[in-house]
Amino acid sequence: MKNYTGKATIVLISLFLVACSSSHSLDIRVSKDNYKDVTLVSEPIAEQEPLRFWGNEQPEFLYSEHDNSTPLTAEGDRLNILALSGGGANGAYGAGAIIGLSDSGQLPDYTVITGISAGALIAPFVFAGEDELENLKTVMLGISDKEVLGKKNFLNTLFKDAFTNGNHMFEFIENAYPDEMIVKIAQRHQAGKRLFIGTTHFDSGELMVWNVGAIAGSDMPDKTRLIHQILAASASIPGVFPPQFIQVEHENQQLEELHVDGGLAAQVFFNPSNFDYNKISQALGLTERPRVDVIRNGSLSTPYTPLKDKGMPLLTKSVSSLTVLQAKGDIYRIKYLCEVNDFDFGMTYLEQSYRPAKATKDMFDKTYMEAIYRYGYGKATRNQLWTNDIP
């Protein structure tokens, strides 16, 4: 009887594991030998600009040495660049800051906008134009655990790829970034602006930069879904949301890439390869030096928090501290590049001294998000948003 029970248990566990197994097997995943050589499925052959590039590759398509020309445009006398960081629910702070700048007539016409994670969700609204900013507020303050997490099963973290199935998150993104918005993104790209969204190519751990405007304006039949996948991947915290599997090709074989939260590779970026944006400014005949604005959706220091000696609180605190230090390091690097390239630099972040209470234990607590939205909005409208000092 004991032997029979043991065998039955093994069978049940095996069936459970099979039921929970992923269809995304390693035999159809890109490999160490080919991952730099693959192309996107349906990628146009004669595209003028790459639809994506690695973080360590310079975007040389933005400037031609041959005739000192650039496809970019700028309003006024300055090239303005905006970099939006990750931060989860703290993305409400960045949304408030952007809308506050707009309402007070201070929002620059940004030529280049980059986004990671929560910043990736904000960036398309800023890029698409001011008529989309009211939708930015609705989307960022409309995020809730019910809306994007759905049903949670923490056992799935052990046997699947996350404790949510990701369906709610993807549906949220499909609704927030409809076809009409994709058209606006394409039009802005054609008008000389660029939207770069970062994801982490998980197997290699490298930053992938997606030229979203070029994708939106391309002839790819599945471009809207690809853009939704990019946004979902950039904002998909591993273990919370499942990764996005991007379809690629290599030597007539269809393969998959695994993309996750861009924050694993960088919390914020504007120029990871140190491309010389001064060439762009000179080609456009601009008289003022370029300016880089960085919005950190979160704080740059960790609070003093006594913890019980238990695994989950210790792990959560450790990840939080590492994320803050990574963000601070990324911003130091951006500030350094601005100094050596003679760019103006401004940044804003959520001060540790401002800590509104949460009404629930939800990841996306509405009371907290509305408070930091108002805080960012108020700083912007009072002209108190930007600083040069990194704590």
One Martini backbone bead per residue (centre of mass of N, CA, C, O) as a GRO file, in nm:
protein
  391
    1MET     BB    1   0.057   0.062  -0.021
    2LYS     BB    2   0.300   0.255   0.004
    3ASN     BB    3   0.400   0.222  -0.287
    4TYR     BB    4   0.141   0.319  -0.426
    5THR     BB    5   0.135   0.602  -0.300
    6GLY     BB    6   0.408   0.695  -0.412
    7LYS     BB    7   0.337   0.663  -0.715
    8ALA     BB    8   0.091   0.851  -0.715
    9THR     BB    9   0.243   1.103  -0.631
   10ILE     BB   10   0.434   1.114  -0.875
   11VAL     BB   11   0.215   1.135  -1.089
   12LEU     BB   12   0.081   1.395  -0.987
   13ILE     BB   13   0.332   1.573  -1.004
   14SER     BB   14   0.385   1.529  -1.304
   15LEU     BB   15   0.114   1.642  -1.403
   16PHE     BB   16   0.152   1.921  -1.279
   17LEU     BB   17   0.411   1.998  -1.430
   18VAL     BB   18   0.300   1.967  -1.714
   19ALA     BB   19   0.068   2.174  -1.679
   20CYS     BB   20   0.296   2.407  -1.597
   21SER     BB   21   0.436   2.407  -1.846
   22SER     BB   22   0.613   2.541  -2.104
   23SER     BB   23   0.607   2.622  -2.457
   24HIS     BB   24   0.894   2.773  -2.409
   25SER     BB   25   1.145   2.629  -2.527
   26LEU     BB   26   1.492   2.611  -2.571
   27ASP     BB   27   1.490   2.505  -2.878
   28ILE     BB   28   1.348   2.810  -2.962
   29ARG     BB   29   1.581   2.965  -2.860
   30VAL     BB   30   1.806   3.168  -2.853
   31SER     BB   31   2.155   3.184  -2.876
   32LYS     BB   32   2.480   3.259  -2.816
   33ASP     BB   33   2.549   3.240  -3.136
   34ASN     BB   34   2.264   3.412  -3.258
   35TYR     BB   35   2.141   3.669  -3.101
   36LYS     BB   36   2.291   3.895  -3.295
   37ASP     BB   37   2.153   3.775  -3.592
   38VAL     BB   38   1.871   3.833  -3.569
   39THR     BB   39   1.531   3.878  -3.680
   40LEU     BB   40   1.241   4.001  -3.726
   41VAL     BB   41   0.939   3.923  -3.787
   42SER     BB   42   0.859   4.110  -4.069
   43GLU     BB   43   1.105   4.266  -4.132
   44PRO     BB   44   1.208   4.514  -4.307
   45ILE     BB   45   1.466   4.541  -4.534
   46ALA     BB   46   1.438   4.873  -4.626
   47GLU     BB   47   1.498   5.016  -4.372
   48GLN     BB   48   1.628   5.317  -4.264
   49GLU     BB   49   1.588   5.212  -3.971
   50PRO     BB   50   1.628   5.065  -3.694
   51LEU     BB   51   1.407   4.897  -3.472
   52ARG     BB   52   1.678   4.813  -3.322
   53PHE     BB   53   1.920   4.822  -3.041
   54TRP     BB   54   2.190   4.808  -2.865
   55GLY     BB   55   2.315   4.973  -2.591
   56ASN     BB   56   2.628   4.956  -2.722
   57GLU     BB   57   2.503   5.106  -2.964
   58GLN     BB   58   2.519   5.342  -3.193
   59PRO     BB   59   2.294   5.591  -3.334
   60GLU     BB   60   2.401   5.658  -3.645
   61PHE     BB   61   2.119   5.720  -3.792
   62LEU     BB   62   2.108   6.029  -3.668
   63TYR     BB   63   2.386   6.065  -3.843
   64SER     BB   64   2.569   6.226  -4.114
   65GLU     BB   65   2.892   6.262  -4.225
   66HIS     BB   66   2.862   6.321  -4.528
   67ASP     BB   67   2.627   6.587  -4.479
   68ASN     BB   68   2.547   6.689  -4.200
   69SER     BB   69   2.287   6.509  -4.113
   70THR     BB   70   1.936   6.484  -3.990
   71PRO     BB   71   1.615   6.350  -3.896
   72LEU     BB   72   1.599   6.557  -3.688
   73THR     BB   73   1.414   6.778  -3.468
   74ALA     BB   74   1.372   7.128  -3.346
   75GLU     BB   75   1.255   7.348  -3.115
   76GLY     BB   76   1.422   7.614  -3.144
   77ASP     BB   77   1.763   7.626  -2.974
   78ARG     BB   78   1.710   7.319  -2.863
   79LEU     BB   79   1.804   7.002  -2.752
   80ASN     BB   80   1.567   6.774  -2.622
   81ILE     BB   81   1.584   6.537  -2.343
   82LEU     BB   82   1.405   6.243  -2.220
   83ALA     BB   83   1.422   6.055  -1.904
   84LEU     BB   84   1.251   5.757  -1.796
   85SER     BB   85   1.189   5.575  -1.525
   86GLY     BB   86   1.143   5.358  -1.309
   87GLY     BB   87   0.877   5.249  -1.030
   88GLY     BB   88   0.597   5.173  -1.074
   89ALA     BB   89   0.377   5.341  -0.884
   90ASN     BB   90   0.576   5.598  -0.914
   91GLY     BB   91   0.473   5.693  -1.198
   92ALA     BB   92   0.278   5.914  -1.088
   93TYR     BB   93   0.492   6.130  -1.055
   94GLY     BB   94   0.570   6.169  -1.354
   95ALA     BB   95   0.287   6.238  -1.453
   96GLY     BB   96   0.254   6.494  -1.281
   97ALA     BB   97   0.500   6.645  -1.393
   98ILE     BB   98   0.417   6.655  -1.691
   99ILE     BB   99   0.137   6.794  -1.654
  100GLY     BB  100   0.247   7.040  -1.504
  101LEU     BB  101   0.421   7.145  -1.736
  102SER     BB  102   0.191   7.176  -1.937
  103ASP     BB  103  -0.007   7.365  -1.769
  104SER     BB  104   0.252   7.584  -1.735
  105GLY     BB  105   0.422   7.598  -2.015
  106GLN     BB  106   0.708   7.392  -1.971
  107LEU     BB  107   0.697   7.187  -2.197
  108PRO     BB  108   0.900   7.050  -2.392
  109ASP     BB  109   1.026   6.973  -2.711
  110TYR     BB  110   1.100   6.657  -2.751
  111THR     BB  111   1.315   6.470  -2.949
  112VAL     BB  112   1.400   6.271  -2.712
  113ILE     BB  113   1.257   5.961  -2.578
  114THR     BB  114   1.287   5.769  -2.278
  115GLY     BB  115   1.206   5.425  -2.152
  116ILE     BB  116   1.147   5.252  -1.834
  117SER     BB  117   0.902   5.076  -1.752
  118ALA     BB  118   0.718   5.309  -1.625
  119GLY     BB  119   0.845   5.502  -1.840
  120ALA     BB  120   0.730   5.339  -2.085
  121LEU     BB  121   0.428   5.426  -2.022
  122ILE     BB  122   0.472   5.741  -2.048
  123ALA     BB  123   0.629   5.817  -2.313
  124PRO     BB  124   0.405   5.795  -2.542
  125PHE     BB  125   0.239   6.041  -2.446
  126VAL     BB  126   0.456   6.257  -2.480
  127PHE     BB  127   0.520   6.191  -2.779
  128ALA     BB  128   0.224   6.218  -2.916
  129GLY     BB  129   0.114   6.458  -2.741
  130GLU     BB  130  -0.084   6.680  -2.560
  131ASP     BB  131  -0.363   6.529  -2.624
  132GLU     BB  132  -0.254   6.269  -2.436
  133LEU     BB  133  -0.223   6.364  -2.130
  134GLU     BB  134  -0.501   6.293  -2.012
  135ASN     BB  135  -0.452   5.988  -2.057
  136LEU     BB  136  -0.215   5.959  -1.868
  137LYS     BB  137  -0.365   6.002  -1.608
  138THR     BB  138  -0.574   5.775  -1.640
  139VAL     BB  139  -0.371   5.540  -1.663
  140MET     BB  140  -0.179   5.577  -1.412
  141LEU     BB  141  -0.434   5.598  -1.203
  142GLY     BB  142  -0.571   5.313  -1.314
  143ILE     BB  143  -0.378   5.145  -1.176
  144SER     BB  144  -0.421   4.808  -1.056
  145ASP     BB  145  -0.428   4.504  -0.930
  146LYS     BB  146  -0.684   4.415  -1.082
  147GLU     BB  147  -0.602   4.525  -1.366
  148VAL     BB  148  -0.289   4.376  -1.386
  149LEU     BB  149  -0.295   4.101  -1.211
  150GLY     BB  150  -0.527   3.961  -1.094
  151LYS     BB  151  -0.485   3.646  -1.046
  152LYS     BB  152  -0.313   3.496  -0.772
  153ASN     BB  153  -0.021   3.253  -0.777
  154PHE     BB  154   0.259   3.167  -0.599
  155LEU     BB  155   0.317   2.881  -0.716
  156ASN     BB  156   0.385   2.977  -1.009
  157THR     BB  157   0.678   3.070  -0.943
  158LEU     BB  158   0.780   2.766  -0.936
  159PHE     BB  159   0.626   2.641  -1.218
  160LYS     BB  160   0.645   2.907  -1.358
  161ASP     BB  161   0.697   3.266  -1.449
  162ALA     BB  162   0.452   3.361  -1.252
  163PHE     BB  163   0.183   3.481  -1.038
  164THR     BB  164   0.095   3.571  -1.320
  165ASN     BB  165  -0.035   3.554  -1.660
  166GLY     BB  166  -0.060   3.863  -1.802
  167ASN     BB  167  -0.341   3.935  -1.928
  168HIS     BB  168  -0.415   4.199  -1.785
  169MET     BB  169  -0.169   4.361  -1.871
  170PHE     BB  170  -0.211   4.338  -2.180
  171GLU     BB  171  -0.495   4.460  -2.188
  172PHE     BB  172  -0.417   4.731  -2.072
  173ILE     BB  173  -0.224   4.807  -2.305
  174GLU     BB  174  -0.420   4.784  -2.541
  175ASN     BB  175  -0.610   5.014  -2.428
  176ALA     BB  176  -0.388   5.247  -2.384
  177TYR     BB  177  -0.261   5.159  -2.694
  178PRO     BB  178  -0.399   5.228  -2.958
  179ASP     BB  179  -0.403   5.272  -3.292
  180GLU     BB  180  -0.424   5.584  -3.280
  181MET     BB  181  -0.154   5.615  -3.122
  182ILE     BB  182   0.035   5.479  -3.323
  183VAL     BB  183  -0.007   5.692  -3.540
  184LYS     BB  184   0.110   5.930  -3.376
  185ILE     BB  185   0.390   5.809  -3.342
  186ALA     BB  186   0.455   5.799  -3.644
  187GLN     BB  187   0.425   6.105  -3.697
  188ARG     BB  188   0.650   6.197  -3.503
  189HIS     BB  189   0.874   6.047  -3.643
  190GLN     BB  190   0.838   6.193  -3.921
  191ALA     BB  191   0.897   6.481  -3.760
  192GLY     BB  192   1.182   6.407  -3.586
  193LYS     BB  193   1.122   6.196  -3.364
  194ARG     BB  194   1.219   5.992  -3.065
  195LEU     BB  195   1.139   5.651  -2.944
  196PHE     BB  196   1.290   5.489  -2.659
  197ILE     BB  197   1.276   5.148  -2.553
  198GLY     BB  198   1.352   4.943  -2.272
  199THR     BB  199   1.490   4.615  -2.255
  200THR     BB  200   1.553   4.282  -2.140
  201HIS     BB  201   1.771   4.047  -2.250
  202PHE     BB  202   1.768   3.785  -2.051
  203ASP     BB  203   1.993   3.581  -2.138
  204SER     BB  204   2.217   3.827  -2.156
  205GLY     BB  205   2.137   4.109  -1.994
  206GLU     BB  206   2.071   4.314  -2.216
  207LEU     BB  207   2.016   4.611  -2.368
  208MET     BB  208   1.718   4.701  -2.542
  209VAL     BB  209   1.648   4.923  -2.815
  210TRP     BB  210   1.344   5.070  -2.918
  211ASN     BB  211   1.213   5.199  -3.228
  212VAL     BB  212   0.894   5.281  -3.209
  213GLY     BB  213   0.839   5.478  -3.441
  214ALA     BB  214   0.945   5.292  -3.666
  215ILE     BB  215   0.743   5.068  -3.614
  216ALA     BB  216   0.481   5.238  -3.650
  217GLY     BB  217   0.585   5.323  -3.963
  218SER     BB  218   0.572   5.050  -4.065
  219ASP     BB  219   0.486   4.736  -4.256
  220MET     BB  220   0.416   4.573  -4.024
  221PRO     BB  221   0.148   4.366  -3.950
  222ASP     BB  222   0.242   4.340  -3.614
  223LYS     BB  223   0.315   4.622  -3.473
  224THR     BB  224   0.115   4.658  -3.239
  225ARG     BB  225   0.187   4.403  -3.082
  226LEU     BB  226   0.487   4.464  -3.050
  227ILE     BB  227   0.452   4.722  -2.885
  228HIS     BB  228   0.300   4.583  -2.656
  229GLN     BB  229   0.531   4.392  -2.583
  230ILE     BB  230   0.741   4.604  -2.512
  231LEU     BB  231   0.584   4.741  -2.283
  232ALA     BB  232   0.538   4.485  -2.116
  233ALA     BB  233   0.833   4.406  -2.080
  234SER     BB  234   0.944   4.668  -1.946
  235ALA     BB  235   0.706   4.624  -1.701
  236SER     BB  236   0.811   4.322  -1.628
  237ILE     BB  237   0.834   4.176  -1.340
  238PRO     BB  238   0.999   3.928  -1.231
  239GLY     BB  239   0.744   3.701  -1.102
  240VAL     BB  240   0.490   3.880  -1.165
  241PHE     BB  241   0.549   3.885  -1.471
  242PRO     BB  242   0.565   3.766  -1.762
  243PRO     BB  243   0.730   3.726  -2.026
  244GLN     BB  244   0.833   3.819  -2.349
  245PHE     BB  245   0.789   3.666  -2.671
  246ILE     BB  246   0.992   3.718  -2.942
  247GLN     BB  247   0.979   3.700  -3.282
  248VAL     BB  248   1.231   3.529  -3.473
  249GLU     BB  249   1.507   3.502  -3.715
  250HIS     BB  250   1.723   3.218  -3.841
  251GLU     BB  251   1.787   3.067  -4.111
  252ASN     BB  252   1.465   3.005  -4.150
  253GLN     BB  253   1.422   3.017  -3.835
  254GLN     BB  254   1.202   3.010  -3.573
  255LEU     BB  255   1.224   3.219  -3.285
  256GLU     BB  256   1.302   3.318  -2.940
  257GLU     BB  257   1.265   3.592  -2.721
  258LEU     BB  258   1.348   3.714  -2.393
  259HIS     BB  259   1.154   3.973  -2.230
  260VAL     BB  260   1.208   4.224  -1.979
  261ASP     BB  261   1.268   4.434  -1.754
  262GLY     BB  262   1.463   4.712  -1.807
  263GLY     BB  263   1.565   4.746  -1.501
  264LEU     BB  264   1.789   4.522  -1.511
  265ALA     BB  265   1.984   4.707  -1.697
  266ALA     BB  266   1.814   4.986  -1.644
  267GLN     BB  267   1.654   5.258  -1.489
  268VAL     BB  268   1.806   5.465  -1.686
  269PHE     BB  269   1.820   5.635  -2.017
  270PHE     BB  270   1.996   5.808  -2.315
  271ASN     BB  271   2.333   5.713  -2.359
  272PRO     BB  272   2.501   5.426  -2.336
  273SER     BB  273   2.720   5.487  -2.594
  274ASN     BB  274   2.804   5.788  -2.625
  275PHE     BB  275   2.662   5.974  -2.811
  276ASP     BB  276   2.696   6.264  -3.025
  277TYR     BB  277   2.463   6.520  -2.991
  278ASN     BB  278   2.621   6.766  -3.105
  279LYS     BB  279   2.584   6.694  -3.402
  280ILE     BB  280   2.286   6.749  -3.411
  281SER     BB  281   2.293   7.044  -3.323
  282GLN     BB  282   2.474   7.141  -3.557
  283ALA     BB  283   2.297   7.043  -3.797
  284LEU     BB  284   2.052   7.239  -3.686
  285GLY     BB  285   2.169   7.519  -3.578
  286LEU     BB  286   2.204   7.541  -3.275
  287THR     BB  287   2.274   7.769  -2.995
  288GLU     BB  288   2.212   7.565  -2.777
  289ARG     BB  289   2.267   7.345  -2.556
  290PRO     BB  290   2.192   7.056  -2.463
  291ARG     BB  291   1.917   6.881  -2.287
  292VAL     BB  292   1.872   6.682  -1.984
  293ASP     BB  293   1.592   6.504  -1.860
  294VAL     BB  294   1.522   6.350  -1.536
  295ILE     BB  295   1.284   6.099  -1.432
  296ARG     BB  296   1.240   5.979  -1.111
  297ASN     BB  297   1.037   5.704  -1.010
  298GLY     BB  298   1.146   5.796  -0.713
  299SER     BB  299   1.392   5.738  -0.506
  300LEU     BB  300   1.757   5.789  -0.373
  301SER     BB  301   1.669   5.648  -0.098
  302THR     BB  302   1.665   5.458   0.194
  303PRO     BB  303   1.490   5.368   0.451
  304TYR     BB  304   1.462   5.326   0.780
  305THR     BB  305   1.411   4.962   0.842
  306PRO     BB  306   1.298   4.749   1.059
  307LEU     BB  307   1.344   4.391   1.063
  308LYS     BB  308   1.255   4.089   1.039
  309ASP     BB  309   1.395   3.759   1.058
  310LYS     BB  310   1.292   3.723   0.735
  311GLY     BB  311   1.296   3.643   0.412
  312MET     BB  312   1.098   3.842   0.263
  313PRO     BB  313   1.179   4.115   0.391
  314LEU     BB  314   1.481   4.089   0.316
  315LEU     BB  315   1.442   4.064   0.010
  316THR     BB  316   1.283   4.323  -0.042
  317LYS     BB  317   1.496   4.519   0.070
  318SER     BB  318   1.727   4.436  -0.116
  319VAL     BB  319   1.596   4.506  -0.388
  320SER     BB  320   1.536   4.802  -0.322
  321SER     BB  321   1.831   4.889  -0.274
  322LEU     BB  322   1.944   4.807  -0.550
  323THR     BB  323   1.759   4.990  -0.721
  324VAL     BB  324   1.849   5.261  -0.604
  325LEU     BB  325   2.152   5.231  -0.670
  326GLN     BB  326   2.114   5.197  -0.973
  327ALA     BB  327   1.978   5.468  -1.025
  328LYS     BB  328   2.203   5.646  -0.917
  329GLY     BB  329   2.420   5.543  -1.115
  330ASP     BB  330   2.276   5.623  -1.378
  331ILE     BB  331   2.260   5.930  -1.311
  332TYR     BB  332   2.557   5.981  -1.278
  333ARG     BB  333   2.625   5.906  -1.569
  334ILE     BB  334   2.453   6.120  -1.707
  335LYS     BB  335   2.588   6.363  -1.573
  336TYR     BB  336   2.871   6.307  -1.679
  337LEU     BB  337   2.802   6.318  -1.983
  338CYS     BB  338   2.705   6.611  -1.971
  339GLU     BB  339   2.974   6.735  -1.883
  340VAL     BB  340   3.166   6.625  -2.117
  341ASN     BB  341   2.942   6.739  -2.349
  342ASP     BB  342   2.798   7.007  -2.268
  343PHE     BB  343   2.533   6.967  -2.100
  344ASP     BB  344   2.238   7.004  -1.978
  345PHE     BB  345   2.100   6.938  -1.637
  346GLY     BB  346   1.806   6.758  -1.513
  347MET     BB  347   1.626   6.661  -1.208
  348THR     BB  348   1.384   6.427  -1.063
  349TYR     BB  349   1.237   6.332  -0.740
  350LEU     BB  350   1.145   6.138  -0.460
  351GLU     BB  351   1.149   6.231  -0.161
  352GLN     BB  352   1.201   6.079   0.143
  353SER     BB  353   1.031   6.295   0.313
  354TYR     BB  354   0.804   6.194   0.110
  355ARG     BB  355   0.546   5.981   0.277
  356PRO     BB  356   0.275   5.861   0.193
  357ALA     BB  357   0.009   5.692   0.271
  358LYS     BB  358  -0.131   5.378   0.274
  359ALA     BB  359  -0.447   5.204   0.249
  360THR     BB  360  -0.290   4.953   0.145
  361LYS     BB  361  -0.112   4.649   0.022
  362ASP     BB  362  -0.093   4.731  -0.250
  363MET     BB  363   0.103   4.790  -0.516
  364PHE     BB  364  -0.150   4.980  -0.630
  365ASP     BB  365  -0.211   5.249  -0.450
  366LYS     BB  366  -0.429   5.506  -0.487
  367THR     BB  367  -0.363   5.703  -0.261
  368TYR     BB  368  -0.060   5.720  -0.318
  369MET     BB  369  -0.067   5.794  -0.622
  370GLU     BB  370  -0.230   6.059  -0.593
  371ALA     BB  371  -0.025   6.202  -0.411
  372ILE     BB  372   0.230   6.192  -0.605
  373TYR     BB  373   0.096   6.334  -0.834
  374ARG     BB  374   0.043   6.605  -0.690
  375TYR     BB  375   0.337   6.655  -0.618
  376GLY     BB  376   0.452   6.669  -0.906
  377TYR     BB  377   0.259   6.888  -1.007
  378GLY     BB  378   0.334   7.110  -0.801
  379LYS     BB  379   0.636   7.135  -0.867
  380ALA     BB  380   0.595   7.219  -1.162
  381THR     BB  381   0.403   7.474  -1.122
  382ARG     BB  382   0.631   7.603  -0.911
  383ASN     BB  383   0.921   7.562  -1.024
  384GLN     BB  384   1.047   7.275  -0.846
  385LEU     BB  385   1.166   7.024  -1.012
  386TRP     BB  386   1.461   7.098  -1.073
  387THR     BB  387   1.791   6.941  -1.041
  388ASN     BB  388   2.156   6.873  -0.979
  389ASP     BB  389   2.119   6.703  -0.724
  390ILE     BB  390   2.259   6.410  -0.578
  391PRO     BB  391   2.210   6.223  -0.285
   0.00000   0.00000   0.00000
